[in-house]
Amino acid sequence: MTNPAAIRVNGQDEPLAVATLADLLAGRGVTEATRGVAVALNGAVVPRRRWPDTALTPGDFLDIVRPIQGG
């Protein structure tokens, strides 16, 4: 990570512009009511009910996963 005030989301560096996981997800159109989304912060799954109070800090790694259909 080249920017010290950045986080890594799904393998891509981006500036840390929000305070909580819920804020970051809302910017991507994902809310607690959105089904089929799982989030891991620094390798640990974050339960949906914890999204609003999960603070993000520079250097965090996020994986946002949605199932895709295919065969």
C-alpha positions in Angstrom: 0.0 0.0 0.0 1.6 3.3 -1.1 -0.9 5.7 0.6 -0.7 5.5 4.4 -4.3 6.7 4.7 -5.6 4.0 2.4 -7.3 0.7 2.8 -7.4 -2.3 0.5 -10.8 -3.4 -0.8 -11.0 -6.6 -2.8 -7.3 -6.3 -3.6 -7.4 -2.6 -4.7 -6.0 0.3 -2.7 -8.4 3.2 -2.2 -8.4 6.2 0.1 -10.0 5.9 3.5 -12.8 8.4 3.1 -15.3 7.0 5.6 -15.3 6.1 9.3 -17.2 2.8 9.5 -17.7 -0.3 7.5 -21.4 0.5 7.1 -20.5 3.9 5.5 -18.1 2.2 3.1 -20.7 -0.4 2.1 -23.5 2.2 1.8 -21.3 4.0 -0.8 -21.4 0.8 -2.8 -25.2 0.4 -2.5 -25.0 -2.2 0.2 -27.0 -1.9 3.5 -27.7 -4.3 6.4 -30.8 -5.3 4.5 -28.9 -6.3 1.4 -28.9 -10.1 1.1 -26.1 -12.2 -0.3 -23.1 -10.1 0.9 -20.4 -11.2 3.2 -17.6 -9.0 4.5 -14.2 -9.9 6.0 -12.0 -7.3 7.7 -8.4 -8.3 8.0 -9.3 -11.9 7.5 -12.2 -12.1 10.0 -15.8 -12.2 8.9 -17.8 -9.2 10.3 -21.4 -10.0 11.2 -23.9 -7.8 9.6 -25.2 -6.4 12.9 -21.6 -5.1 13.6 -21.2 -3.2 10.3 -22.4 0.2 11.8 -19.9 0.1 14.7 -16.9 -1.4 12.9 -14.4 1.4 12.5 -12.0 1.4 9.6 -8.4 2.4 10.0 -5.6 3.0 7.5 -4.0 -0.3 6.3 -7.1 -2.4 6.8 -7.9 -5.2 4.3 -11.5 -5.7 3.3 -13.0 -8.5 1.2 -16.5 -7.9 0.1 -18.0 -11.1 -1.4 -21.2 -11.6 -3.4 -22.2 -14.9 -4.9 -22.4 -15.0 -8.6 -24.5 -17.3 -10.7 -22.9 -19.6 -13.2 -22.2 -23.1 -14.0 
